[in-house]
Amino acid sequence: LDAAGDVEARGRIESEATEFAVDLARRLEAAGVALPDAVARFISARQPLLEELGRVARRRHLEADRLTAIFVDASAVLDRLLVAFVAAHEAARPASVIAPSR
């Protein structure tokens, strides 16, 4: 919330989050966690983050339109992180495991 108006800070924070998501995906793949299970873990971590955003917004008495914008922005970031997560998990999979294209 505090970086909302700072494009540079938002970019840096999202970049750091992407690095974390990619690293997590690689570690889960290396541990033998299948992609559907890895995605389920990623998604389960999403809800507490959104709930915390709501709590912070209520404490700061944000207007409904501002809160909506925050949730839309946060959801978009989380969607981009999920795409990076899936790509990293698939890229970390050994070539012999990758299913052929049809």
Backbone as JSON, one array per atom type, in Angstrom:
{
  "sequence": "LDAAGDVEARGRIESEATEFAVDLARRLEAAGVALPDAVARFISARQPLLEELGRVARRRHLEADRLTAIFVDASAVLDRLLVAFVAAHEAARPASVIAPSR",
  "N": [[0.82, -1.2, 0.0], [1.94, 1.2, 0.72], [3.7, 1.75, -1.33], [2.19, 2.47, -3.44], [2.04, 4.84, -5.04], [4.56, 5.03, -6.04], [6.18, 4.17, -8.69], [8.67, 3.06, -9.32], [9.4, 1.77, -6.9], [7.31, -0.06, -6.7], [7.82, -1.63, -8.97], [10.3, -2.72, -8.26], [9.61, -4.18, -5.95], [7.77, -6.0, -7.04], [9.48, -7.35, -8.76], [11.22, -8.58, -6.93], [9.37, -10.24, -5.66], [8.71, -11.87, -7.81], [11.14, -13.18, -8.25], [11.24, -14.63, -5.87], [8.94, -16.28, -6.19], [9.67, -17.75, -8.47], [11.96, -19.07, -7.52], [10.78, -20.61, -5.47], [9.06, -22.23, -7.01], [10.92, -23.72, -8.49], [12.22, -25.09, -6.41], [10.09, -26.62, -5.39], [9.53, -28.24, -7.61], [11.95, -29.63, -7.78], [11.74, -31.05, -5.45], [9.92, -32.88, -6.16], [7.26, -32.22, -6.28], [4.27, -32.22, -7.92], [3.04, -30.22, -10.67], [0.2, -29.42, -10.51], [-0.22, -29.67, -7.71], [1.73, -27.93, -6.74], [0.78, -25.5, -7.76], [-1.62, -25.36, -6.36], [-0.62, -24.95, -3.79], [0.55, -22.43, -4.13], [-1.72, -20.88, -4.7], [-3.13, -21.19, -2.31], [-1.64, -19.61, -0.63], [-2.28, -17.12, -1.44], [-4.75, -16.12, -0.48], [-4.47, -15.38, 2.36], [-2.8, -13.14, 2.02], [-4.4, -11.32, 0.55], [-6.43, -10.99, 2.43], [-5.01, -9.7, 4.47], [-4.36, -7.32, 3.17], [-6.93, -6.23, 3.05], [-7.44, -5.88, 5.81], [-5.47, -3.97, 6.5], [-6.26, -1.87, 4.85], [-8.77, -1.27, 5.96], [-7.98, -0.43, 8.53], [-6.72, 1.89, 7.81], [-8.8, 3.31, 6.95], [-9.67, 3.45, 4.23], [-11.32, 4.57, 1.27], [-14.01, 2.96, -0.51], [-13.63, 2.8, -3.32], [-10.88, 3.14, -3.56], [-9.96, 0.91, -2.13], [-10.96, -1.11, -3.77], [-9.42, -0.65, -6.08], [-6.91, -1.29, -5.07], [-7.21, -4.03, -4.53], [-7.68, -4.97, -7.13], [-5.23, -4.3, -8.38], [-3.47, -5.82, -6.76], [-4.4, -8.41, -7.29], [-3.78, -8.59, -10.01], [-0.97, -8.51, -9.91], [-0.5, -10.85, -8.44], [-1.5, -12.7, -10.27], [0.39, -12.42, -12.36], [2.62, -13.31, -10.97], [1.88, -15.96, -10.55], [1.9, -16.95, -13.18], [4.65, -16.72, -13.75], [5.58, -18.47, -11.8], [4.47, -20.97, -12.63], [5.73, -21.22, -15.14], [8.42, -21.36, -14.33], [8.39, -23.7, -12.79], [7.77, -25.6, -14.75], [9.98, -25.24, -16.45], [12.0, -26.14, -14.84], [11.61, -28.8, -14.75], [12.91, -31.98, -15.53], [14.02, -32.79, -18.86], [13.28, -35.33, -19.79], [10.9, -35.82, -18.56], [9.06, -34.09, -19.51], [6.08, -33.81, -21.23], [5.35, -34.75, -24.62], [4.46, -32.42, -27.25], [1.23, -32.08, -28.75]],
  "CA": [[0.0, 0.0, 0.0], [2.78, 2.39, 0.85], [4.42, 1.98, -2.59], [1.18, 2.62, -4.49], [2.32, 5.94, -5.93], [5.97, 4.98, -6.41], [6.29, 3.17, -9.75], [9.97, 2.38, -9.19], [9.33, 0.87, -5.75], [6.39, -1.16, -7.06], [8.54, -2.52, -9.89], [11.32, -3.45, -7.49], [8.92, -5.14, -5.07], [7.24, -7.08, -7.87], [10.64, -8.12, -9.24], [11.65, -9.42, -5.81], [8.34, -11.27, -5.48], [8.84, -12.8, -8.92], [12.31, -14.01, -7.95], [10.84, -15.56, -4.81], [8.01, -17.26, -6.77], [10.44, -18.62, -9.37], [12.78, -19.94, -6.67], [9.89, -21.56, -4.83], [8.62, -23.2, -8.02], [12.06, -24.62, -8.78], [12.44, -25.97, -5.26], [8.99, -27.58, -5.33], [9.73, -29.22, -8.67], [13.09, -30.46, -7.37], [11.28, -31.93, -4.37], [8.99, -33.84, -6.73], [5.87, -31.77, -6.15], [3.66, -32.07, -9.24], [2.58, -28.86, -10.95], [-1.1, -29.09, -9.91], [-0.06, -29.5, -6.26], [2.5, -26.7, -6.53], [-0.14, -24.37, -8.01], [-2.55, -25.32, -5.22], [0.1, -24.31, -2.68], [0.68, -21.0, -4.45], [-3.04, -20.26, -4.56], [-3.52, -21.15, -0.89], [-0.91, -18.51, 0.01], [-2.84, -15.88, -1.96], [-5.86, -15.64, 0.34], [-4.05, -14.59, 3.53], [-2.27, -11.85, 1.58], [-5.53, -10.45, 0.24], [-7.11, -10.68, 3.69], [-4.2, -8.71, 5.16], [-4.59, -6.05, 2.48], [-8.22, -5.73, 3.51], [-7.31, -5.4, 7.19], [-4.69, -2.72, 6.49], [-7.1, -0.83, 4.23], [-9.79, -0.87, 6.95], [-7.32, 0.36, 9.58], [-6.4, 3.2, 7.25], [-10.08, 3.91, 6.57], [-9.66, 3.77, 2.81], [-12.61, 4.6, 0.59], [-14.3, 1.72, -1.22], [-13.03, 2.79, -4.65], [-9.43, 2.94, -3.37], [-9.79, -0.49, -1.74], [-11.19, -1.9, -4.98], [-8.24, -0.49, -6.93], [-5.81, -2.04, -4.44], [-7.45, -5.46, -4.76], [-7.48, -5.23, -8.56], [-3.78, -4.27, -8.61], [-2.86, -6.97, -6.09], [-4.78, -9.61, -8.05], [-3.0, -8.6, -11.25], [0.4, -8.89, -9.56], [-0.52, -12.27, -8.09], [-1.66, -13.45, -11.52], [1.69, -12.44, -13.03], [3.49, -14.19, -10.18], [1.47, -17.34, -10.82], [2.41, -17.3, -14.51], [6.1, -16.92, -13.58], [5.71, -19.67, -10.97], [4.2, -22.13, -13.48], [6.8, -21.3, -16.13], [9.65, -21.81, -13.66], [8.2, -25.1, -12.42], [7.89, -26.39, -15.98], [11.35, -25.14, -16.95], [12.88, -26.91, -13.94], [11.33, -30.23, -14.93], [13.87, -32.64, -16.44], [13.52, -32.95, -20.23], [12.69, -36.65, -19.99], [9.58, -35.84, -17.92], [8.17, -33.2, -20.24], [5.22, -34.52, -22.18], [5.47, -34.22, -25.97], [3.34, -31.6, -27.75], [0.33, -32.8, -29.66]],
  "C": [[0.86, 1.25, 0.0], [3.51, 2.73, -0.45], [3.47, 2.28, -3.74], [1.5, 3.72, -5.48], [3.74, 5.95, -6.47], [6.19, 3.84, -7.41], [7.59, 2.38, -9.63], [9.94, 1.38, -8.04], [8.43, -0.31, -6.06], [7.08, -2.15, -7.99], [9.58, -3.36, -9.18], [10.69, -4.52, -6.61], [8.37, -6.3, -5.89], [8.37, -7.95, -8.41], [11.14, -9.07, -8.16], [10.65, -10.56, -5.58], [8.42, -12.3, -6.59], [10.02, -13.73, -8.7], [11.97, -15.05, -6.89], [9.93, -16.66, -5.36], [8.74, -18.25, -7.67], [11.29, -19.58, -8.55], [11.93, -21.0, -5.99], [9.43, -22.64, -5.8], [9.72, -24.2, -8.34], [12.3, -25.6, -7.64], [11.33, -27.02, -5.13], [9.14, -28.64, -6.41], [10.86, -30.17, -8.3], [12.72, -31.44, -6.27], [10.25, -32.94, -4.87], [7.53, -33.46, -6.6], [5.33, -31.51, -7.56], [3.11, -30.66, -9.42], [1.21, -28.56, -10.36], [-1.02, -28.86, -8.39], [0.72, -28.24, -5.93], [1.61, -25.47, -6.72], [-1.13, -24.25, -6.86], [-1.89, -24.66, -4.01], [0.24, -22.81, -2.9], [-0.65, -20.3, -4.2], [-3.46, -20.17, -3.09], [-2.81, -20.02, -0.15], [-1.48, -17.15, -0.41], [-3.89, -15.28, -1.02], [-5.43, -14.86, 1.58], [-3.48, -13.22, 3.16], [-3.4, -10.87, 1.28], [-6.31, -10.06, 1.5], [-6.34, -9.61, 4.47], [-4.32, -7.34, 4.49], [-5.9, -5.42, 2.92], [-8.15, -5.16, 4.92], [-6.57, -4.06, 7.25], [-5.54, -1.58, 5.92], [-8.18, -0.36, 5.2], [-9.17, -0.03, 8.06], [-7.01, 1.77, 9.1], [-7.65, 3.93, 6.77], [-10.1, 4.34, 5.11], [-11.08, 3.73, 2.24], [-12.77, 3.32, -0.23], [-13.64, 1.68, -2.6], [-11.52, 2.59, -4.58], [-9.15, 1.48, -3.0], [-9.98, -1.41, -2.95], [-9.98, -1.83, -5.89], [-7.06, -1.29, -6.38], [-5.99, -3.53, -4.69], [-7.25, -5.83, -6.23], [-5.98, -5.28, -8.88], [-3.1, -5.49, -8.0], [-3.18, -8.27, -6.83], [-3.98, -9.72, -9.34], [-1.55, -9.02, -10.99], [0.44, -10.38, -9.23], [-0.72, -13.15, -9.32], [-0.33, -13.54, -12.27], [2.68, -13.33, -12.29], [3.16, -15.65, -10.43], [1.99, -17.81, -12.18], [3.91, -17.57, -14.44], [6.38, -18.2, -12.81], [5.54, -20.92, -11.83], [5.32, -22.31, -14.5], [8.09, -21.83, -15.52], [9.55, -23.27, -13.27], [8.39, -25.99, -13.64], [9.31, -26.38, -16.51], [12.32, -25.96, -16.11], [12.69, -28.41, -14.09], [12.36, -30.83, -15.88], [13.23, -32.91, -17.8], [12.82, -34.29, -20.45], [11.28, -36.75, -19.42], [8.57, -35.01, -18.7], [7.39, -33.98, -21.29], [5.38, -33.9, -23.57], [4.25, -33.39, -26.36], [2.5, -32.44, -28.7], [-0.02, -31.96, -30.84]]
}
